[in-house]
């Protein structure tokens, strides 16, 4: 968090039955390292798995399962 401020007001001012209004302001900063690890690295890993699918012989049943996994996983990571 970059900055936090709070403010308290009484409404209506000077009235013995006044109620308090609390106002909070939060300023958040994004760290780019987090987005690198959370978004870029999984996309690179899934892209490399795509190449592995083409290296496997066509008659192996693992090829179809791995190809299906890669195709189903890529839109999930890219949409984040």
N, CA, C and O of each residue as an XYZ file, in Angstrom:
320
protein
N       0.841     -1.164      0.000
C       0.000      0.000      0.000
C       0.891      1.233      0.000
O       1.872      1.307      0.740
N       0.547      2.171     -0.816
C       1.361      3.367     -0.945
C       0.947      4.447      0.054
O       1.804      5.112      0.634
N      -0.356      4.624      0.258
C      -0.815      5.716      1.113
C      -2.201      5.361      1.671
O      -3.067      4.855      0.958
N      -2.380      5.643      2.964
C      -3.674      5.415      3.612
C      -4.037      6.688      4.372
O      -3.243      7.192      5.167
N      -5.237      7.200      4.124
C      -5.721      8.361      4.871
C      -7.130      8.071      5.383
O      -7.889      7.313      4.779
N      -7.453      8.691      6.508
C      -8.784      8.544      7.100
C      -9.267      9.911      7.557
O      -8.477     10.747      7.998
N     -10.574     10.130      7.446
C     -11.165     11.407      7.838
C     -12.474     11.127      8.555
O     -13.240     10.250      8.155
N     -12.726     11.886      9.626
C     -13.960     11.715     10.409
C     -14.704     13.044     10.421
O     -14.118     14.089     10.705
N     -15.997     12.999     10.113
C     -16.852     14.190     10.120
C     -18.095     13.897     10.954
O     -18.563     12.760     11.010
N     -18.618     14.923     11.596
C     -19.892     14.810     12.293
C     -20.951     15.527     11.472
O     -20.758     16.670     11.058
N     -22.060     14.857     11.240
C     -23.144     15.434     10.437
C     -24.429     15.437     11.246
O     -24.739     14.398     11.829
N     -25.151     16.434     11.327
C     -24.804     17.831     11.060
C     -23.881     18.364     12.156
O     -24.007     17.968     13.314
N     -22.961     19.254     11.803
C     -21.995     19.766     12.781
C     -22.684     20.540     13.907
O     -23.607     21.315     13.658
N     -22.235     20.329     15.131
C     -22.758     21.049     16.291
C     -24.035     20.467     16.876
O     -24.480     20.944     17.920
N     -24.632     19.488     16.275
C     -25.865     18.880     16.767
C     -25.513     17.781     17.775
O     -24.620     16.979     17.502
N     -26.199     17.717     18.953
C     -25.882     16.670     19.923
C     -26.254     15.266     19.425
O     -25.701     14.281     19.915
N     -27.168     15.157     18.475
C     -27.556     13.858     17.897
C     -26.824     13.582     16.585
O     -27.319     12.814     15.760
N     -25.683     14.177     16.381
C     -24.944     14.025     15.123
C     -24.393     12.607     14.997
O     -24.111     11.938     15.991
N     -24.253     12.179     13.781
C     -23.667     10.859     13.518
C     -22.322     11.066     12.813
O     -22.098     12.080     12.153
N     -21.455     10.101     12.968
C     -20.100     10.206     12.414
C     -20.041      9.582     11.024
O     -20.633      8.533     10.769
N     -19.320     10.248     10.142
C     -19.040      9.729      8.809
C     -17.533      9.497      8.735
O     -16.744     10.430      8.879
N     -17.147      8.254      8.511
C     -15.744      7.898      8.371
C     -15.435      7.681      6.893
O     -16.134      6.933      6.210
N     -14.393      8.332      6.407
C     -13.978      8.216      5.021
C     -12.544      7.715      4.981
O     -11.651      8.328      5.567
N     -12.319      6.597      4.289
C     -10.986      6.023      4.142
C     -10.573      6.111      2.682
O     -11.390      5.926      1.780
N      -9.308      6.391      2.464
C      -8.764      6.427      1.114
C      -7.506      5.563      1.078
O      -6.563      5.792      1.835
N      -7.504      4.575      0.196
C      -6.372      3.678      0.028
C      -5.771      3.874     -1.360
O      -6.485      3.868     -2.363
N      -4.477      4.044     -1.405
C      -3.768      4.135     -2.675
C      -2.893      2.894     -2.772
O      -2.002      2.692     -1.947
N      -3.144      2.063     -3.779
C      -2.430      0.799     -3.948
C      -1.494      0.895     -5.142
O      -1.818      1.522     -6.151
N      -0.326      0.267     -5.017
C       0.621      0.205     -6.124
C       0.822     -1.237     -6.538
O       0.876     -2.138     -5.701
N       0.932     -1.443     -7.830
C       1.134     -2.781     -8.373
C       2.630     -3.030     -8.516
O       3.379     -2.152     -8.944
N       3.054     -4.228     -8.156
C       4.441     -4.621     -8.339
C       4.544     -5.428     -9.624
O       3.831     -6.417     -9.798
N       5.419     -5.015    -10.517
C       5.545     -5.664    -11.808
C       6.172     -7.054    -11.712
O       5.967     -7.883    -12.598
N       6.925     -7.316    -10.659
C       7.529     -8.637    -10.500
C       6.439     -9.692    -10.349
O       6.561    -10.794    -10.886
N       5.398     -9.365     -9.637
C       4.308    -10.306     -9.436
C       3.639    -10.673    -10.755
O       3.354    -11.844    -11.004
N       3.390     -9.680    -11.599
C       2.745     -9.993    -12.876
C       3.658    -10.815    -13.771
O       3.173    -11.600    -14.585
N       4.971    -10.650    -13.636
C       5.889    -11.461    -14.425
C       5.783    -12.923    -14.039
O       5.707    -13.797    -14.903
N       5.778    -13.187    -12.747
C       5.706    -14.573    -12.299
C       4.318    -15.174    -12.487
O       4.198    -16.351    -12.827
N       3.286    -14.395    -12.275
C       1.934    -14.937    -12.305
C       1.355    -15.055    -13.721
O       0.497    -15.904    -13.964
N       1.806    -14.225    -14.645
C       1.215    -14.235    -15.985
C       2.183    -14.703    -17.068
O       1.852    -15.578    -17.868
N       3.366    -14.125    -17.091
C       4.280    -14.395    -18.192
C       4.880    -15.790    -18.115
O       4.923    -16.499    -19.120
N       5.339    -16.190    -16.945
C       5.997    -17.489    -16.815
C       5.060    -18.667    -17.146
O       5.488    -19.576    -17.857
N       3.809    -18.695    -16.667
C       2.927    -19.805    -17.071
C       2.632    -19.823    -18.574
O       2.493    -20.895    -19.161
N       2.537    -18.652    -19.196
C       2.291    -18.628    -20.642
C       3.495    -19.175    -21.408
O       3.331    -19.886    -22.399
N       4.699    -18.846    -20.949
C       5.898    -19.384    -21.588
C       5.963    -20.898    -21.390
O       6.323    -21.630    -22.312
N       5.618    -21.362    -20.202
C       5.624    -22.797    -19.931
C       4.618    -23.526    -20.819
O       4.935    -24.580    -21.372
N       3.427    -22.986    -20.961
C       2.421    -23.638    -21.801
C       2.811    -23.602    -23.278
O       2.517    -24.538    -24.021
N       3.467    -22.532    -23.703
C       3.937    -22.472    -25.093
C       5.014    -23.513    -25.347
O       5.057    -24.109    -26.423
N       5.888    -23.741    -24.368
C       6.910    -24.780    -24.540
C       6.283    -26.172    -24.522
O       6.773    -27.074    -25.201
N       5.209    -26.359    -23.757
C       4.513    -27.644    -23.787
C       3.876    -27.911    -25.157
O       3.742    -29.061    -25.575
N       3.488    -26.844    -25.841
C       2.940    -27.004    -27.183
C       3.980    -27.622    -28.108
O       3.651    -28.475    -28.933
N       5.244    -27.194    -27.975
C       6.301    -27.782    -28.797
C       6.535    -29.244    -28.436
O       6.825    -30.057    -29.313
N       6.412    -29.586    -27.160
C       6.604    -30.971    -26.723
C       5.548    -31.877    -27.349
O       5.837    -33.030    -27.666
N       4.346    -31.379    -27.529
C       3.275    -32.178    -28.139
C       3.682    -32.607    -29.549
O       3.394    -33.731    -29.960
N       4.349    -31.721    -30.291
C       4.748    -32.061    -31.661
C       5.975    -32.964    -31.703
O       6.224    -33.603    -32.725
N       6.742    -33.035    -30.627
C       7.898    -33.931    -30.584
C       7.488    -35.377    -30.296
O       8.220    -36.303    -30.643
N       6.343    -35.578    -29.674
C       5.902    -36.936    -29.349
C       5.440    -37.658    -30.611
O       4.899    -37.024    -31.517
N       5.642    -38.961    -30.685
C       5.152    -39.703    -31.856
C       3.617    -39.676    -31.923
O       2.955    -39.643    -30.885
N       3.059    -39.690    -33.117
C       1.599    -39.574    -33.258
C       0.814    -40.736    -32.662
O      -0.351    -40.560    -32.308
N       1.411    -41.910    -32.542
C       0.649    -43.067    -32.051
C       0.577    -43.152    -30.531
O      -0.073    -44.056    -30.006
N       1.219    -42.244    -29.811
C       1.174    -42.282    -28.344
C      -0.130    -41.670    -27.836
O      -0.532    -40.611    -28.320
N      -0.795    -42.303    -26.881
C      -2.036    -41.721    -26.337
C      -1.759    -40.487    -25.476
O      -2.648    -39.655    -25.292
N      -0.533    -40.355    -24.946
C      -0.199    -39.180    -24.135
C      -0.226    -37.897    -24.956
O      -0.482    -36.816    -24.425
N       0.036    -38.019    -26.236
C       0.084    -36.828    -27.079
C      -1.273    -36.131    -27.120
O      -1.353    -34.907    -27.011
N      -2.317    -36.901    -27.275
C      -3.658    -36.316    -27.324
C      -4.033    -35.687    -25.988
O      -4.603    -34.597    -25.957
N      -3.720    -36.359    -24.892
C      -4.054    -35.826    -23.569
C      -3.285    -34.549    -23.288
O      -3.851    -33.582    -22.779
N      -1.988    -34.535    -23.617
C      -1.182    -33.337    -23.376
C      -1.625    -32.189    -24.267
O      -1.683    -31.041    -23.825
N      -1.937    -32.494    -25.522
C      -2.428    -31.447    -26.427
C      -3.738    -30.851    -25.952
O      -3.935    -29.639    -26.041
N      -4.629    -31.678    -25.452
C      -5.904    -31.189    -24.927
C      -5.689    -30.319    -23.690
O      -6.346    -29.292    -23.523
N      -4.772    -30.736    -22.833
C      -4.459    -29.953    -21.629
C      -3.917    -28.579    -21.996
O      -4.332    -27.571    -21.423
N      -2.997    -28.537    -22.943
C      -2.393    -27.264    -23.335
C      -3.432    -26.347    -23.966
O      -3.493    -25.162    -23.638
N      -4.241    -26.878    -24.858
C      -5.251    -26.054    -25.534
C      -6.280    -25.527    -24.538
O      -6.733    -24.389    -24.660
N      -6.650    -26.340    -23.561
C      -7.632    -25.896    -22.572
C      -7.045    -24.916    -21.557
O      -7.781    -24.099    -21.003
N      -5.747    -24.981    -21.302
C      -5.139    -24.135    -20.276
C      -4.745    -22.760    -20.785
O      -4.783    -21.796    -20.020
N      -4.371    -22.639    -22.037
C      -3.876    -21.360    -22.537
C      -4.898    -20.221    -22.452
O      -4.522    -19.135    -22.012
N      -6.145    -20.397    -22.840
C      -7.084    -19.268    -22.725
C      -7.301    -18.816    -21.269
O      -7.572    -17.641    -21.019
N      -7.182    -19.734    -20.328
C      -7.364    -19.342    -18.938
C      -6.274    -18.386    -18.485
O      -6.569    -17.397    -17.815
N      -5.024    -18.654    -18.834
C      -3.921    -17.792    -18.413
C      -3.896    -16.500    -19.209
O      -3.578    -15.446    -18.658
N      -4.225    -16.557    -20.489
C      -4.162    -15.356    -21.311
C      -5.267    -14.378    -20.928
O      -5.073    -13.167    -21.030
N      -6.413    -14.874    -20.491
C      -7.520    -13.982    -20.165
C      -7.327    -13.236    -18.854
O      -8.018    -12.249    -18.602
N      -6.403    -13.686    -18.016
C      -6.135    -12.985    -16.757
C      -5.428    -11.720    -17.083
O      -5.092    -10.950    -16.182
